[in-house]
Amino acid sequence: MDLGLKDKVAVVTASSRGLGKAVAEALAQEGARLVICSRDADRIMECGRHLKQTYKTDVLPVVCDVSEPQSVTGLRDKVLEAFGGADILFANAGGPPPGGVLDVKPEDYEQAIRLNLMSAIHLAYAFLPQMKEKRWGRIIASTSITVKQPIPSLALSNISRVGVVALIKSLARDLAPFNITANSVAPGYIMTERVKQLLEARVAAEGISFDQAAERMAEQIPARRTGAPEEFGALVAFLASERAAYINGETVLIDGAMYSGLF
């Protein structure tokens, strides 16, 4: 299936590893031109070299901390200078530290909200003007299964990511007349460094091996396995495409049927 993404300009944040890198790979495979960013200069530059050499597409790596509004402004300016604007925005940021409500403090919630919710707000407002002018755009925010089914050991994620869903729903309603869609993707357990960190925390807390922790995690998932980053990237690439033009304001789970609710 041709997703019609060749030469579209895609901004993918927090993309030096994990889900962000998987999304960048999937979009590059479709011929999109990429702007990728991370706080880690060495890793994002290496990722940029890999994507450019592998997929023969334009790649602009940028050092950016999406939790800082000034850094997001700098990212936007670099995109405007290099490509004149963005067609696709994948708003992504690292997950907050694990822990239950008794393990964290109020100031920890403030940091998590700045990292996950405020970064998505600043990114959306940075790139909306060009999308509205072109009357075409795709905004996709990375959230988590926790927006549907809170996980006790992820209190900060449970709280900070729900606002992103409300933001996406609001953007979708207001921007649909401009042929701009806004959706969020809510992954369950996808085997990234983030999930490996959660498994290590379980190893420490329960005194079990890493393999045992991974087996117990898989037992919670009807598919009996964790997801692959490539599967996540493929979903985002589809939502970014013209084929998905009538999918708007949705939170799409990718969790191996782990979520047990109806809505």
ChimeraX attribute file (.defattr): number of C-alpha atoms within 10 A of each C-alpha:
attribute: neighborCount
match mode: 1-to-1
recipient: residues
	/A:1	5
	/A:2	10
	/A:3	16
	/A:4	15
	/A:5	22
	/A:6	15
	/A:7	15
	/A:8	20
	/A:9	24
	/A:10	28
	/A:11	29
	/A:12	26
	/A:13	30
	/A:14	25
	/A:15	28
	/A:16	25
	/A:17	18
	/A:18	18
	/A:19	28
	/A:20	26
	/A:21	24
	/A:22	23
	/A:23	26
	/A:24	31
	/A:25	25
	/A:26	22
	/A:27	29
	/A:28	25
	/A:29	18
	/A:30	19
	/A:31	20
	/A:32	26
	/A:33	25
	/A:34	28
	/A:35	26
	/A:36	27
	/A:37	28
	/A:38	25
	/A:39	17
	/A:40	14
	/A:41	15
	/A:42	12
	/A:43	17
	/A:44	24
	/A:45	20
	/A:46	12
	/A:47	23
	/A:48	25
	/A:49	14
	/A:50	14
	/A:51	21
	/A:52	16
	/A:53	12
	/A:54	12
	/A:55	16
	/A:56	13
	/A:57	18
	/A:58	18
	/A:59	25
	/A:60	21
	/A:61	24
	/A:62	21
	/A:63	20
	/A:64	23
	/A:65	21
	/A:66	28
	/A:67	22
	/A:68	14
	/A:69	18
	/A:70	13
	/A:71	16
	/A:72	21
	/A:73	18
	/A:74	16
	/A:75	25
	/A:76	21
	/A:77	16
	/A:78	17
	/A:79	21
	/A:80	14
	/A:81	10
	/A:82	11
	/A:83	16
	/A:84	13
	/A:85	22
	/A:86	26
	/A:87	25
	/A:88	28
	/A:89	25
	/A:90	28
	/A:91	26
	/A:92	23
	/A:93	24
	/A:94	19
	/A:95	18
	/A:96	20
	/A:97	17
	/A:98	19
	/A:99	17
	/A:100	14
	/A:101	14
	/A:102	8
	/A:103	10
	/A:104	14
	/A:105	10
	/A:106	9
	/A:107	9
	/A:108	14
	/A:109	18
	/A:110	12
	/A:111	16
	/A:112	21
	/A:113	23
	/A:114	18
	/A:115	22
	/A:116	29
	/A:117	26
	/A:118	20
	/A:119	21
	/A:120	29
	/A:121	17
	/A:122	19
	/A:123	24
	/A:124	22
	/A:125	12
	/A:126	19
	/A:127	23
	/A:128	22
	/A:129	13
	/A:130	16
	/A:131	21
	/A:132	15
	/A:133	10
	/A:134	15
	/A:135	15
	/A:136	21
	/A:137	30
	/A:138	26
	/A:139	29
	/A:140	28
	/A:141	27
	/A:142	24
	/A:143	29
	/A:144	26
	/A:145	23
	/A:146	22
	/A:147	21
	/A:148	18
	/A:149	14
	/A:150	15
	/A:151	16
	/A:152	14
	/A:153	18
	/A:154	18
	/A:155	21
	/A:156	28
	/A:157	26
	/A:158	22
	/A:159	17
	/A:160	24
	/A:161	25
	/A:162	19
	/A:163	19
	/A:164	24
	/A:165	25
	/A:166	15
	/A:167	19
	/A:168	24
	/A:169	19
	/A:170	13
	/A:171	20
	/A:172	23
	/A:173	14
	/A:174	12
	/A:175	19
	/A:176	18
	/A:177	12
	/A:178	15
	/A:179	16
	/A:180	24
	/A:181	29
	/A:182	30
	/A:183	27
	/A:184	27
	/A:185	21
	/A:186	22
	/A:187	22
	/A:188	22
	/A:189	25
	/A:190	22
	/A:191	16
	/A:192	16
	/A:193	12
	/A:194	19
	/A:195	18
	/A:196	16
	/A:197	13
	/A:198	19
	/A:199	20
	/A:200	17
	/A:201	17
	/A:202	20
	/A:203	17
	/A:204	11
	/A:205	9
	/A:206	10
	/A:207	11
	/A:208	12
	/A:209	14
	/A:210	16
	/A:211	11
	/A:212	14
	/A:213	20
	/A:214	20
	/A:215	14
	/A:216	14
	/A:217	18
	/A:218	18
	/A:219	14
	/A:220	16
	/A:221	18
	/A:222	13
	/A:223	13
	/A:224	15
	/A:225	18
	/A:226	21
	/A:227	20
	/A:228	14
	/A:229	22
	/A:230	17
	/A:231	15
	/A:232	22
	/A:233	19
	/A:234	17
	/A:235	16
	/A:236	24
	/A:237	24
	/A:238	19
	/A:239	25
	/A:240	28
	/A:241	19
	/A:242	15
	/A:243	13
	/A:244	14
	/A:245	18
	/A:246	11
	/A:247	14
	/A:248	23
	/A:249	22
	/A:250	16
	/A:251	24
	/A:252	19
	/A:253	21
	/A:254	20
	/A:255	21
	/A:256	19
	/A:257	14
	/A:258	20
	/A:259	18
	/A:260	9
	/A:261	8
	/A:262	5
	/A:263	5
